[in-house]
């Protein structure tokens, strides 16, 4: 039975990914910072008799990642690693505390890197394996007030692209899954009313996410894509997912950098008018 290790499995995309792999016959190692929050996953796993084991692991901690993965590896090799754990931050570059920016990078970039460095030696030696990093369309598009989050995902994309070249030599696949706006707790927090800001983009993105979540896209859609990538055997690196993902990427690609800055720096009417040009 092939095995998969998934980070951030207590809810949302991580929980649905754990269920998708287990239902497909994988042995699932579902990790999370606080296993006491795994009630929903545990209940479904018990009801369906799914091969899911829950482990405590904080991707922000060298020691936690090292010990958890070493313990998991005692039960057999890890065939697939899904780096899903992530946090968001909303705020202008001026107003967002540096500690918050560091925390986002710690989880979204260094957290993935810690897990990668822990599993790569075994995959390299076996000359097999698959690493899937859950990024975002924000890994290729940057919008204020999500600049800190975007920066962490851009870093993850660069890491994944470089790692893919290294691991190709050893027959280990590396892929990025890039969701658009998905109905998760993170997206709903971005859709909450903004705190007071000197910058109008904060309120703009609240409206954007709130409107998108009126027709919610379930995290199970992303989970299905992650499973598909793991099972495909192909070497494609980037996999946008969700009805708005490719339209958003195409929307950005048609503009110069200066046009993009103008759209983001303009008034709400201009921003939403240009956004309405997308075909979803």
N, C-alpha and C positions, 0 to 999 in steps of 0.2 A: 504494500500500500504506500503510495507516494505521500509525502508529508509537506505541510505548508506552515510557516510561521507568519502570523499577521499581527501587526502592532495597532494599538488604538482600537481594540475590538469590542469595547463596552457598548457602543451605540453607533448609529448612522451607517456610514459606508463600511467601517470595520466589522460591525456586527453582521451586516448582510453578506459581506465577503466570507466571513467564517462559515455562515450557513450554506452559501453557494458551494464552497469547496467541499464541505462535509457531505452535502447531498450528492456531490459528484464522485464521492468515494475516497476523498483525501483524508488522511489523519491530520487534524487541525490543532495547531498550538496557538491558541488565542491569548495574546498578551495585552495587558493594560496596566495602568498605574495603580488602580484600586479595584481588585477583583470583587469587592463587595457591591460594585455597581453593575455586575454581570447578571443580574436576576433574569432579565429578558432572554439573554443568550442561553443561560443554564436551563430555563424552563422549556424553551423550544428544543434544545438538544436532548433533554430527558424525554420529552414527549415523542420525538421522532427517532430516538435512539441513535443519535448522530455521534460520530467519533471526534468529539471536541473536548479538549482539555484546556482549562484556563490557568494562566500563570501571571503572577505579579511581575511587571517590568516597567521601569521608568526610563524612557529613552533619553531623558536629560542626564542620566547618571551613568558614568563609565562602569562603576561597580555593579549596578543593577543589571545593565545589559550583559556584561561579561558573565555574571553568575547565572542569570536566567537562561541564556543561550547555551552555556556549558551544561547546565542541568538538562535542558531539552535534548541536546545532542546525545546524551547518554542513552536515549531510547531509540536512536537511529539517526541517519543523516537528514538534514533539512534540504528538501528538494526545491522548494519555492520560498522566497522571502517577499512579503508584501509590506512595504513601508507605508503605512497609512496614517499613523499618529500625526496630528497636526493641530495647530492653534492659529487663531486669527488676531489681527489688531487693526483697529480703524482709527485714523487720526492723521492730521497733517504732519509733515516732517518737522515743522517748528514746534508743534504742540505735544507730540507723542513722546513720553518720557523714554530716555535712552534705555532704561532697564526693561521696558516693555519690548522695545525693538530687539534687544539681546535675547529676551525670553522666546520670542518668535523664531529667531534664527537658531537658538539652542535646540528647540524641538523639531522644527521643520527641516532644517539642514543637518546640524550636527547629530540629531537623534537618528536620522536615517543613516548617516555615515558610520555611527557607532555600530549599528546593526549590520551594515554591510561588511565592515572590517571583521566582525565576529563570525560571519558565515562564509565569507569568500575563501578562506584557506581550504575548508572542506570541499567546496564546489570546485576549486581549482585542482585539487588533488584527484577528485573523482572525474574531472573533465565533464561535468554535467551540472545543470541547475538553472534556475531562472530567478532574477531579481526584478521586481516590479515596484516602481516608486510612484506613489499617488501624488501627482503635481496638481495642476489646475490650468485653465486657460490663462490665469494670472501668471503662469510661468513663462508666458510669451507676450503678454499684454500688461502694461502698467497703467493703472488709473489711480489718481488720488481720490479718496483718502486711504486707499489700501496699499500704499507704497511699501510699507515695511513687510507686509505679507507677500506682496509681489516679489520683493527683493529676495526673500527666503526661497520662494519657488523658482525664481530665475537661477539662484545658486544650486538648487536641487537639479534643475535641468542640465546645468553645466556639468555637475558631478556625474549625472547619469550618462551623458554623452561621452565624457572621457572614460568612465568605467566601462561602457559598452565596448570601446575600442580595446581596452586592456583585456577584458574577459573573453572577447571573441577568440583570442588565441587559445583559450582553454575550453572552448565549446560551451560557455556559460552565457545565456541570453540576458540582456538588460533592457528594460522597457519603461516607458513613462505612460501613465494613464492621466489624461488631462480633462477632468470634468468641467462643465459649465456651471450654471447656478443649479444646485441640487437641493432638495428639501432636507436639510440637516439642521441640527441645533446651531451650528456655526452660521449658516446662511440666515437663519431666523434672528440671530443676534445682530447681524449686519442690518437686517430689516427693521430693527427696533428704532424708536425715535432717537435721534442723535443727541449727544451732549452739546452744550454750547460751544461753538467753534467760530473762529474768525474767518474760516474758509467755507465757502458755500458748497463745496463738493461733498461734504459730509451728509448734508440733508439730501442732496441729489442721489447719492447711492442708497440711502435709506428708501427713497421712493422707487429706485430701480429694482432693488431686491424685493421690496414689498409687493410690487406689481408682478414680478416674475413668479413669486410664491403663491399667487392667486391660482395659478395652474401648475401645481407642484410636480416636480420630477423626482420619483422615489430613488433613494440610495441603492436600491436593489438593481437599478439599471447599470450603475457603475460597477457593482459587484459582479454582474454578469459579464461585463467587459473585461474585468480583471481575470476572471476564470477563463474566458475565451483566449486572452493573451497567453496565459500560462499553458493552456492546452494546444495552442496553435502550432508551436514549433517554429514559427517564422522569426525573422530577425528585424522586423520593423520596430523602430525605436519609439515613435510618438503615436499615441492613440487618443484623439479627442473623443469625448463621450457626452451625450446629452443633446437635446434638440437645438440648443443655442451655441454649442461649442464651436463647431465649424463655421457657422455664420459670423460669430464674433471674431474668429481668427481671420476670416476673409475680409471682414469689415476693416480691421486694422491694417491688413496687408495692402489695401488699396490706397492708403494714405502715406504721405511722406511723414517723417518724424515731426516736421514743423506743423503740418496740418493736424497731426494728432495732438500736439501741445495746444494748438489753437482751439480744438474742439473741447479739450479738458479745461482750458482756461476761460472758455466763453461762458455765456449765461445758460441757464437751464433750458430755455426754449431752443437755443441752437443745438445744445447737446442732445436733447431728446429728439429733435428733428433729424439730426444726422443718424442717430441710433435707429430711427424708424426706417432708414434705408435698407436695413438688414432684411434678408429674406429667410424667415424661420419657418 
